[in-house]
Each structure stands twice: as structure tokens, then as C-alpha cells.
Amino acid sequence: MNLNLKRPLAFFDLETTGTDVGKDRIVEIAVVKVMPDGQINTLPAQTGRENRLLINPCIPIPIESSLVHGVYDADVKDAPTFEQLAPKLFKLLFDCDLAGFNSNKFDIPLLAEEFLRVGIDFSLEGRNLIDVQVLFHLMEPRTLKAAYKFYCNKQLDDAHTALPDAYATFEILKAMLDRYDGIEIEDAKGKKIIPVVNDMQKIHETSERRKKADLAGHLVFNDEGRVIFNFGKFKGQIVEEVLTKEQGYFSWMLQADFPLYTKKVLTEIRNAMKV
């Protein structure tokens, strides 16, 4: 079905240094501008998968982010900055509604923030903001009741009642194993994996897509198995190294409103450093 457009609709996606709209920066941008007559223009020009419009964020790209999108510091050292690209990008998007996937929560706020950093008021007034992820979740709800209907073809009439919910979850897992057991897929990094197997240890590993050191996810393991902070000004940095150079940070966390389990894990790491 062709889109019924009264003005251009720009589908865009960002790759970034992280997920903090206030401090992170764009390292790659792509725009697919669909005109009311159906004509499509892309930025960068559509000349092949290798064609990427990289942006120098002027700050280091954390390795955790590079492993997700494949853009490293060396890739952007000679790339234009956002400030250099901003006039062209502003002109391209000036008359457009905006669309993306999770764009209303992340991509649009970060894009507007980048424009403001270089003195351009990227107004959203009068624009239609189309978040395809919102439509996806509305039409394919990610709830226990929806999963029970999809996998077991049964209605969960007593949803949010503990025992029926528990039994439904049990039946859903069995149905998932019947449907997906042994099927190979490609994860976000392009690695081929078999996420659903009849092995609880392996399902546990799939469920913990980012391995947490604590239960709340404030402390997580990096790819080298080191515990790193997953929040705040030291996000992405190794806990032991931070506690060595910023000794007051440990006391601050113990006094702040963090879960007791997070404090327990942090204390264990600190105590092990003294051995």
C-alpha cells in the first residue's frame, strides 16, 4: 500500500555513542525521504550497503556502543562533525514529518539536541511524528495475555491473577519450545545463534541479553567479563578502576538510594580489591 502523504515523510535512524540524550552524540545518520508523489531520496545516496554517512562525535565512542553498531573511533576521525553537516541536514528535513523505530523516545530528542548544540532551533511544531515501534506494540502487544493467545491459542481470562498467570507462562514456554527449538537466527551483531533450546541454562543466557552483576542492572559485565557501571558519569567504566581513582564514589553509592543488592555487590567488589 502506498503512503497517503500530504507532505514529505523522512524515515531516519541514528547510531550513537550511547543512549543518554543529554550527553551522547550521533556517529551515523541515514534518512529515507519519501515525497507525496512516491519519489524516494536517501541520505547517504543509495549506492550500496557499505555507503554510510559517518559523523565525528568529537568525543570517544565507548567500545560497548561500537560493538553494537560497528562504528569505531578510527572510522570517524576524518568524518565531518554534526556542526558541519547540520545546515544540509536541516534543509533536507525542513518540510518533513519524521518517522522512525522508537524515534519518539530516542532518535528525535537526540537529533533535536544535536541541532540545539550548534545553535539551530530544530522545531517539531506542526510536524507529524510517526513511531513505527508504537504501532508495532499496539498491534502485536507484548503482554502475557497476548502471548498466551498467540502461542497456545487460549484466552487468559484471569490475567493479573497470580496462579493463572504462572500456569499460562508455563504453557507458553512449552509452546515456544515446540515452535522454535533449535531454530537459528541472527542477533543484533550479526552473529548466528540458537536462542531457544530445551536447556534451562541456555535459556537463562538468552534471557540475560546483557549479563548483570547486580539485579537492577546498575552494574553489568563487559565483553571481557569485567564489572562496569551502567549508569551515570562513569557509565561503561570498570568499577574497580573508578573506585581506585574516585574513592568517595563508593561512599556516595552506599548512602544514595540504590537497591541493597546493588550495594552488596559493590561492597564485595570493593572488599576484594583490598585482598
ZIURRA-V79235 format. One record per residue. RES is the residue in one letter. PSI is psi in whole degrees, 0 to 359 (none if undefined). OMEGA is omega as a letter, one per 20 degrees, with the letter a starting at -180 (none if undefined). Layout:
res: <RES	RES>
psi: <PSI	PSI>
omega: <OMEGA	OMEGA>
//
This chain:
res: <M	N	L	N	L	K	R	P	L	A	F	F	D	L	E	T	T	G	T	D	V	G	K	D	R	I	V	E	I	A	V	V	K	V	M	P	D	G	Q	I	N	T	L	P	A	Q	T	G	R	E	N	R	L	L	I	N	P	C	I	P	I	P	I	E	S	S	L	V	H	G	V	Y	D	A	D	V	K	D	A	P	T	F	E	Q	L	A	P	K	L	F	K	L	L	F	D	C	D	L	A	G	F	N	S	N	K	F	D	I	P	L	L	A	E	E	F	L	R	V	G	I	D	F	S	L	E	G	R	N	L	I	D	V	Q	V	L	F	H	L	M	E	P	R	T	L	K	A	A	Y	K	F	Y	C	N	K	Q	L	D	D	A	H	T	A	L	P	D	A	Y	A	T	F	E	I	L	K	A	M	L	D	R	Y	D	G	I	E	I	E	D	A	K	G	K	K	I	I	P	V	V	N	D	M	Q	K	I	H	E	T	S	E	R	R	K	K	A	D	L	A	G	H	L	V	F	N	D	E	G	R	V	I	F	N	F	G	K	F	K	G	Q	I	V	E	E	V	L	T	K	E	Q	G	Y	F	S	W	M	L	Q	A	D	F	P	L	Y	T	K	K	V	L	T	E	I	R	N	A	M	K	V>
psi: <130	147	137	97	137	345	165	147	118	111	126	159	143	143	140	174	345	198	12	107	328	334	340	165	160	135	345	142	145	142	133	107	114	123	158	333	4	352	144	129	143	151	115	171	142	85	6	161	330	348	116	139	95	152	133	114	351	13	157	145	119	142	327	324	319	324	337	309	353	15	120	166	318	331	332	2	329	8	157	154	167	323	322	326	342	314	316	317	320	316	319	320	358	316	18	145	162	140	149	188	112	24	327	330	330	298	314	313	320	321	315	322	318	318	316	327	332	17	19	124	97	87	139	358	130	354	145	130	112	110	106	331	323	316	318	313	332	317	333	73	140	62	164	319	317	319	321	320	318	311	329	353	42	152	133	92	335	39	145	16	130	308	313	322	318	316	320	319	319	314	323	316	317	319	323	318	320	323	320	353	120	0	130	136	176	127	184	338	4	6	135	127	162	93	334	108	157	63	113	328	317	325	323	315	323	320	324	76	330	116	123	142	328	181	333	345	12	333	125	167	137	184	343	4	9	145	129	158	142	26	166	195	342	18	131	352	148	131	313	320	321	315	336	317	337	76	333	345	326	312	320	317	323	328	339	175	62	155	149	325	323	316	324	312	318	319	321	320	316	316	322	332	336	347	none>
omega: <r	a	r	a	r	r	a	r	a	r	a	r	r	r	a	r	a	a	r	a	a	a	a	a	r	r	r	r	r	r	r	a	a	a	r	r	r	r	a	r	a	r	i	r	a	a	r	a	a	a	a	r	a	a	r	a	a	r	r	r	r	a	r	r	r	a	r	a	r	r	a	a	a	a	a	a	r	a	r	r	r	r	r	a	a	a	r	a	r	r	a	a	a	a	a	q	a	a	r	r	a	a	a	a	a	a	a	r	a	r	r	r	r	r	a	r	a	r	r	r	a	a	r	a	r	r	r	a	a	r	a	r	r	r	r	a	r	a	r	a	r	r	r	a	r	r	a	r	a	a	a	a	r	r	r	a	a	r	a	r	a	a	r	r	a	r	r	r	r	a	r	r	r	r	r	r	r	a	a	a	r	a	a	r	r	a	a	a	r	r	r	a	r	a	a	r	a	a	a	r	a	r	r	a	r	a	r	a	r	a	a	r	r	a	a	a	r	r	a	r	r	a	r	r	r	r	a	r	a	a	r	a	r	a	r	a	a	a	a	a	r	a	r	a	r	a	r	a	r	r	r	a	r	a	a	a	r	r	a	a	r	r	r	a	r	r	r	r	r	r	a	r	a	a	none>
//
